[in-house]
């Protein structure tokens, strides 16, 4: 699992690459905590290259959403594939996040 963080014009983009399973969630937690600290504006979770997400990965998304809401920011999810869209639909995440 790889995360690339890009900051520009008040927007933080986290490009998620690979499988976001439980071990990967633990691995990327420090990077995502840093993103949560800057969640006062717009946070984009770019999932174009994300192939899988587990419940641990979903928890990271929820944590970011809560941090953004607490700071007056928002989280956008970009580029989910059909499998991840199905997971989002089954878990209610399609209603929680703005999907691009």
C-alpha positions as CSV (number, residue, x, y, z in Angstrom):
1,X,0.0,0.0,0.0
2,X,1.3,3.4,-0.9
3,X,-0.1,6.9,-0.1
4,X,1.0,10.0,-1.9
5,X,0.1,13.3,-0.2
6,X,-0.2,16.4,-2.4
7,X,-1.0,19.8,-1.0
8,X,-2.0,22.7,-3.2
9,X,-4.3,25.7,-2.9
10,X,-5.8,24.7,0.5
11,X,-6.6,21.2,-0.8
12,X,-4.9,18.0,0.5
13,X,-5.1,15.0,-1.9
14,X,-4.2,11.6,-0.7
15,X,-3.6,9.2,-3.6
16,X,-4.3,5.6,-2.3
17,X,-2.4,3.0,-4.3
18,X,-2.9,-0.8,-3.7
19,X,-4.9,-2.7,-1.2
20,X,-6.2,-1.0,1.9
21,X,-6.5,-4.0,4.2
22,X,-5.9,-4.2,8.0
23,X,-2.1,-4.4,7.8
24,X,-2.0,-1.5,5.3
25,X,-4.3,0.5,7.5
26,X,-1.9,0.3,10.3
27,X,1.0,1.1,8.0
28,X,-0.6,4.3,6.6
29,X,-2.2,5.5,9.8
30,X,0.5,8.1,10.6
31,X,0.2,9.6,7.1
32,X,-3.6,9.7,7.3
33,X,-3.4,11.3,10.8
34,X,-1.3,14.0,9.3
35,X,-3.9,14.6,6.6
36,X,-6.6,14.7,9.3
37,X,-4.7,17.5,11.1
38,X,-5.0,19.6,7.9
39,X,-8.6,18.7,7.2
40,X,-9.9,22.3,7.7
41,X,-10.3,22.7,3.9
42,X,-11.0,20.1,1.2
43,X,-9.5,16.6,1.5
44,X,-9.6,14.5,-1.6
45,X,-9.2,10.7,-1.3
46,X,-8.1,9.7,-4.7
47,X,-9.0,6.0,-5.1
48,X,-8.2,5.6,-8.8
49,X,-5.5,3.1,-8.0
50,X,-7.1,1.6,-4.9
51,X,-8.0,-2.0,-5.6
52,X,-9.5,-3.2,-2.3
53,X,-10.8,-1.7,1.0
54,X,-11.4,-3.6,4.2
55,X,-13.4,-2.4,7.3
56,X,-10.1,-1.0,8.7
57,X,-9.7,1.1,5.6
58,X,-13.3,2.3,5.9
59,X,-12.6,3.3,9.4
60,X,-9.7,5.5,8.1
61,X,-12.2,7.2,5.8
62,X,-14.7,7.8,8.6
63,X,-11.9,9.2,10.9
64,X,-11.0,11.7,8.1
65,X,-14.6,12.6,7.6
66,X,-15.1,13.3,11.3
67,X,-11.8,15.4,11.5
68,X,-12.9,17.4,8.5
69,X,-16.4,18.0,9.8
70,X,-15.0,19.1,13.2
71,X,-12.7,21.7,11.4
72,X,-15.3,22.9,8.9
73,X,-13.7,21.0,6.0
74,X,-15.0,18.3,3.7
75,X,-13.8,15.0,2.3
76,X,-14.3,14.1,-1.4
77,X,-13.8,10.5,-2.7
78,X,-12.6,10.3,-6.2
79,X,-12.2,7.4,-8.7
80,X,-13.6,4.4,-6.9
81,X,-13.9,1.2,-8.9
82,X,-17.1,-1.0,-9.1
83,X,-16.0,-3.3,-6.3
84,X,-15.3,-0.5,-3.9
85,X,-18.5,1.3,-5.0
86,X,-20.4,-1.9,-4.0
87,X,-18.7,-1.9,-0.6
88,X,-19.6,1.8,-0.2
89,X,-23.2,1.0,-1.2
90,X,-23.6,-1.9,1.3
91,X,-22.1,0.1,4.2
92,X,-23.9,3.3,3.5
93,X,-20.7,5.2,2.6
94,X,-22.3,6.4,-0.6
95,X,-24.5,8.6,1.6
96,X,-21.7,9.8,3.8
97,X,-19.2,10.9,1.2
98,X,-19.3,13.0,-1.9
99,X,-18.2,10.7,-4.7
100,X,-16.6,12.1,-7.8
